[in-house]
Amino acid sequence: VPRYPAIEKDIALVVDKDLQVGELKEIIKKYGKKNLESVKLFDIFIGDQVGENKKSVAYALTFRASDRTLTDEEVNKIQDKILTQLEIEAGAKLR
């Protein structure tokens, strides 16, 4: 049983339809660094609402530090870095 609580965040992204979800997961893991405990894909949606040749993908992110309780501010900073890099490296937009 982990000693410190986790913080869970969901992100939904709009990306090109042919972009592999594994590529997005690798970017998330790379910039989540040591405090990102897990990344789980939980939804893929293709439809008119997200645009032509686009899809929406949603991930559940779990953050936890092994030595203390993370603050919302710390997690938000990490999440912002992840979102910035997803946009730069994969053209992903927050939905």
Rosetta constraint file for C-alpha pairs under 8 A:
AtomPair CA 2 CA 66 HARMONIC 7.92 0.50
AtomPair CA 3 CA 66 HARMONIC 7.52 0.50
AtomPair CA 4 CA 64 HARMONIC 7.16 0.50
AtomPair CA 4 CA 65 HARMONIC 7.09 0.50
AtomPair CA 4 CA 66 HARMONIC 6.87 0.50
AtomPair CA 4 CA 67 HARMONIC 7.53 0.50
AtomPair CA 4 CA 68 HARMONIC 6.12 0.50
AtomPair CA 4 CA 69 HARMONIC 5.49 0.50
AtomPair CA 5 CA 64 HARMONIC 6.66 0.50
AtomPair CA 5 CA 69 HARMONIC 6.29 0.50
AtomPair CA 6 CA 62 HARMONIC 6.37 0.50
AtomPair CA 6 CA 63 HARMONIC 5.52 0.50
AtomPair CA 6 CA 64 HARMONIC 4.71 0.50
AtomPair CA 6 CA 65 HARMONIC 7.89 0.50
AtomPair CA 6 CA 69 HARMONIC 7.81 0.50
AtomPair CA 6 CA 70 HARMONIC 7.85 0.50
AtomPair CA 7 CA 62 HARMONIC 5.78 0.50
AtomPair CA 7 CA 63 HARMONIC 5.16 0.50
AtomPair CA 7 CA 64 HARMONIC 6.51 0.50
AtomPair CA 7 CA 70 HARMONIC 7.70 0.50
AtomPair CA 7 CA 72 HARMONIC 7.97 0.50
AtomPair CA 7 CA 75 HARMONIC 7.76 0.50
AtomPair CA 8 CA 60 HARMONIC 6.95 0.50
AtomPair CA 8 CA 61 HARMONIC 5.62 0.50
AtomPair CA 8 CA 62 HARMONIC 4.52 0.50
AtomPair CA 8 CA 63 HARMONIC 6.27 0.50
AtomPair CA 9 CA 60 HARMONIC 5.91 0.50
AtomPair CA 9 CA 61 HARMONIC 5.16 0.50
AtomPair CA 9 CA 62 HARMONIC 6.51 0.50
AtomPair CA 10 CA 58 HARMONIC 6.94 0.50
AtomPair CA 10 CA 59 HARMONIC 5.67 0.50
AtomPair CA 10 CA 60 HARMONIC 4.49 0.50
AtomPair CA 10 CA 61 HARMONIC 5.95 0.50
AtomPair CA 11 CA 58 HARMONIC 5.53 0.50
AtomPair CA 11 CA 59 HARMONIC 5.47 0.50
AtomPair CA 11 CA 60 HARMONIC 6.65 0.50
AtomPair CA 11 CA 61 HARMONIC 7.74 0.50
AtomPair CA 11 CA 94 HARMONIC 7.33 0.50
AtomPair CA 11 CA 95 HARMONIC 7.98 0.50
AtomPair CA 12 CA 56 HARMONIC 6.56 0.50
AtomPair CA 12 CA 57 HARMONIC 5.57 0.50
AtomPair CA 12 CA 58 HARMONIC 4.11 0.50
AtomPair CA 12 CA 59 HARMONIC 6.50 0.50
AtomPair CA 12 CA 94 HARMONIC 6.01 0.50
AtomPair CA 12 CA 95 HARMONIC 5.35 0.50
AtomPair CA 13 CA 56 HARMONIC 5.41 0.50
AtomPair CA 13 CA 57 HARMONIC 5.34 0.50
AtomPair CA 13 CA 58 HARMONIC 6.24 0.50
AtomPair CA 13 CA 92 HARMONIC 5.95 0.50
AtomPair CA 13 CA 93 HARMONIC 5.40 0.50
AtomPair CA 13 CA 94 HARMONIC 4.60 0.50
AtomPair CA 13 CA 95 HARMONIC 5.05 0.50
AtomPair CA 14 CA 50 HARMONIC 6.77 0.50
AtomPair CA 14 CA 54 HARMONIC 6.51 0.50
AtomPair CA 14 CA 55 HARMONIC 5.58 0.50
AtomPair CA 14 CA 56 HARMONIC 4.46 0.50
AtomPair CA 14 CA 57 HARMONIC 6.53 0.50
AtomPair CA 14 CA 92 HARMONIC 5.65 0.50
AtomPair CA 14 CA 93 HARMONIC 5.20 0.50
AtomPair CA 14 CA 94 HARMONIC 6.35 0.50
AtomPair CA 14 CA 95 HARMONIC 5.91 0.50
AtomPair CA 15 CA 19 HARMONIC 6.88 0.50
AtomPair CA 15 CA 54 HARMONIC 5.52 0.50
AtomPair CA 15 CA 55 HARMONIC 5.59 0.50
AtomPair CA 15 CA 56 HARMONIC 6.43 0.50
AtomPair CA 15 CA 57 HARMONIC 7.67 0.50
AtomPair CA 15 CA 90 HARMONIC 7.52 0.50
AtomPair CA 15 CA 91 HARMONIC 6.56 0.50
AtomPair CA 15 CA 92 HARMONIC 4.92 0.50
AtomPair CA 15 CA 93 HARMONIC 6.75 0.50
AtomPair CA 16 CA 53 HARMONIC 6.05 0.50
AtomPair CA 16 CA 54 HARMONIC 4.49 0.50
AtomPair CA 16 CA 55 HARMONIC 6.23 0.50
AtomPair CA 16 CA 91 HARMONIC 7.90 0.50
AtomPair CA 16 CA 92 HARMONIC 7.93 0.50
AtomPair CA 17 CA 46 HARMONIC 7.90 0.50
AtomPair CA 17 CA 53 HARMONIC 5.12 0.50
AtomPair CA 17 CA 54 HARMONIC 4.39 0.50
AtomPair CA 17 CA 55 HARMONIC 5.08 0.50
AtomPair CA 18 CA 53 HARMONIC 7.92 0.50
AtomPair CA 19 CA 23 HARMONIC 7.50 0.50
AtomPair CA 20 CA 24 HARMONIC 7.15 0.50
AtomPair CA 21 CA 25 HARMONIC 6.35 0.50
AtomPair CA 21 CA 57 HARMONIC 7.67 0.50
AtomPair CA 22 CA 26 HARMONIC 6.23 0.50
AtomPair CA 23 CA 27 HARMONIC 6.48 0.50
AtomPair CA 24 CA 28 HARMONIC 6.25 0.50
AtomPair CA 24 CA 86 HARMONIC 7.00 0.50
AtomPair CA 24 CA 90 HARMONIC 7.29 0.50
AtomPair CA 25 CA 29 HARMONIC 6.16 0.50
AtomPair CA 25 CA 39 HARMONIC 6.98 0.50
AtomPair CA 26 CA 30 HARMONIC 6.01 0.50
AtomPair CA 27 CA 31 HARMONIC 6.34 0.50
AtomPair CA 27 CA 82 HARMONIC 7.39 0.50
AtomPair CA 27 CA 85 HARMONIC 7.27 0.50
AtomPair CA 27 CA 86 HARMONIC 6.56 0.50
AtomPair CA 27 CA 89 HARMONIC 7.97 0.50
AtomPair CA 28 CA 32 HARMONIC 5.80 0.50
AtomPair CA 28 CA 39 HARMONIC 7.68 0.50
AtomPair CA 28 CA 82 HARMONIC 5.72 0.50
AtomPair CA 28 CA 86 HARMONIC 7.42 0.50
AtomPair CA 29 CA 33 HARMONIC 6.38 0.50
AtomPair CA 29 CA 36 HARMONIC 7.02 0.50
AtomPair CA 29 CA 39 HARMONIC 7.37 0.50
AtomPair CA 31 CA 78 HARMONIC 7.44 0.50
AtomPair CA 31 CA 81 HARMONIC 6.81 0.50
AtomPair CA 31 CA 82 HARMONIC 5.47 0.50
AtomPair CA 31 CA 85 HARMONIC 7.69 0.50
AtomPair CA 32 CA 36 HARMONIC 4.98 0.50
AtomPair CA 32 CA 78 HARMONIC 6.16 0.50
AtomPair CA 32 CA 79 HARMONIC 7.36 0.50
AtomPair CA 32 CA 82 HARMONIC 6.51 0.50
AtomPair CA 34 CA 65 HARMONIC 7.74 0.50
AtomPair CA 35 CA 63 HARMONIC 5.34 0.50
AtomPair CA 35 CA 64 HARMONIC 5.24 0.50
AtomPair CA 35 CA 65 HARMONIC 5.34 0.50
AtomPair CA 36 CA 61 HARMONIC 7.15 0.50
AtomPair CA 36 CA 62 HARMONIC 5.97 0.50
AtomPair CA 36 CA 63 HARMONIC 4.48 0.50
AtomPair CA 36 CA 64 HARMONIC 6.43 0.50
AtomPair CA 37 CA 61 HARMONIC 7.66 0.50
AtomPair CA 37 CA 62 HARMONIC 5.37 0.50
AtomPair CA 37 CA 63 HARMONIC 5.24 0.50
AtomPair CA 37 CA 64 HARMONIC 6.03 0.50
AtomPair CA 38 CA 60 HARMONIC 7.96 0.50
AtomPair CA 38 CA 61 HARMONIC 5.85 0.50
AtomPair CA 38 CA 62 HARMONIC 5.16 0.50
AtomPair CA 38 CA 63 HARMONIC 7.21 0.50
AtomPair CA 39 CA 59 HARMONIC 6.48 0.50
AtomPair CA 39 CA 60 HARMONIC 5.82 0.50
AtomPair CA 39 CA 61 HARMONIC 4.82 0.50
AtomPair CA 39 CA 62 HARMONIC 6.65 0.50
AtomPair CA 40 CA 59 HARMONIC 5.32 0.50
AtomPair CA 40 CA 60 HARMONIC 5.14 0.50
AtomPair CA 40 CA 61 HARMONIC 6.65 0.50
AtomPair CA 41 CA 57 HARMONIC 7.40 0.50
AtomPair CA 41 CA 58 HARMONIC 5.93 0.50
AtomPair CA 41 CA 59 HARMONIC 4.38 0.50
AtomPair CA 41 CA 60 HARMONIC 6.44 0.50
AtomPair CA 42 CA 57 HARMONIC 7.80 0.50
AtomPair CA 42 CA 58 HARMONIC 5.79 0.50
AtomPair CA 42 CA 59 HARMONIC 5.67 0.50
AtomPair CA 42 CA 60 HARMONIC 6.88 0.50
AtomPair CA 43 CA 56 HARMONIC 7.77 0.50
AtomPair CA 43 CA 57 HARMONIC 5.57 0.50
AtomPair CA 43 CA 58 HARMONIC 5.02 0.50
AtomPair CA 43 CA 59 HARMONIC 7.19 0.50
AtomPair CA 44 CA 55 HARMONIC 6.92 0.50
AtomPair CA 44 CA 56 HARMONIC 5.59 0.50
AtomPair CA 44 CA 57 HARMONIC 4.50 0.50
AtomPair CA 44 CA 58 HARMONIC 6.54 0.50
AtomPair CA 45 CA 55 HARMONIC 5.65 0.50
AtomPair CA 45 CA 56 HARMONIC 4.97 0.50
AtomPair CA 45 CA 57 HARMONIC 6.46 0.50
AtomPair CA 46 CA 50 HARMONIC 6.95 0.50
AtomPair CA 46 CA 54 HARMONIC 6.85 0.50
AtomPair CA 46 CA 55 HARMONIC 4.70 0.50
AtomPair CA 46 CA 56 HARMONIC 6.41 0.50
AtomPair CA 47 CA 51 HARMONIC 6.90 0.50
AtomPair CA 47 CA 52 HARMONIC 7.76 0.50
AtomPair CA 47 CA 55 HARMONIC 7.22 0.50
AtomPair CA 48 CA 52 HARMONIC 6.59 0.50
AtomPair CA 50 CA 54 HARMONIC 6.08 0.50
AtomPair CA 50 CA 55 HARMONIC 6.16 0.50
AtomPair CA 50 CA 56 HARMONIC 6.57 0.50
AtomPair CA 51 CA 55 HARMONIC 7.54 0.50
AtomPair CA 56 CA 95 HARMONIC 7.53 0.50
AtomPair CA 63 CA 70 HARMONIC 7.98 0.50
AtomPair CA 63 CA 75 HARMONIC 7.14 0.50
AtomPair CA 64 CA 69 HARMONIC 7.24 0.50
AtomPair CA 64 CA 70 HARMONIC 6.57 0.50
AtomPair CA 65 CA 69 HARMONIC 6.34 0.50
AtomPair CA 65 CA 70 HARMONIC 6.27 0.50
AtomPair CA 70 CA 74 HARMONIC 6.42 0.50
AtomPair CA 70 CA 75 HARMONIC 6.95 0.50
AtomPair CA 71 CA 75 HARMONIC 6.45 0.50
AtomPair CA 72 CA 76 HARMONIC 5.97 0.50
AtomPair CA 73 CA 77 HARMONIC 6.23 0.50
AtomPair CA 74 CA 78 HARMONIC 6.45 0.50
AtomPair CA 75 CA 79 HARMONIC 6.06 0.50
AtomPair CA 76 CA 80 HARMONIC 5.99 0.50
AtomPair CA 77 CA 81 HARMONIC 6.30 0.50
AtomPair CA 78 CA 82 HARMONIC 6.27 0.50
AtomPair CA 79 CA 83 HARMONIC 6.18 0.50
AtomPair CA 80 CA 84 HARMONIC 6.11 0.50
AtomPair CA 81 CA 85 HARMONIC 6.23 0.50
AtomPair CA 82 CA 86 HARMONIC 6.10 0.50
AtomPair CA 83 CA 87 HARMONIC 6.27 0.50
AtomPair CA 83 CA 92 HARMONIC 7.98 0.50
AtomPair CA 83 CA 94 HARMONIC 7.54 0.50
AtomPair CA 84 CA 88 HARMONIC 6.28 0.50
AtomPair CA 85 CA 89 HARMONIC 5.75 0.50
AtomPair CA 85 CA 90 HARMONIC 7.83 0.50
AtomPair CA 86 CA 90 HARMONIC 5.33 0.50
AtomPair CA 86 CA 91 HARMONIC 6.50 0.50
AtomPair CA 86 CA 92 HARMONIC 5.48 0.50
AtomPair CA 86 CA 93 HARMONIC 7.88 0.50
AtomPair CA 87 CA 91 HARMONIC 4.35 0.50
AtomPair CA 87 CA 92 HARMONIC 4.45 0.50
AtomPair CA 87 CA 93 HARMONIC 6.07 0.50
AtomPair CA 88 CA 92 HARMONIC 7.71 0.50
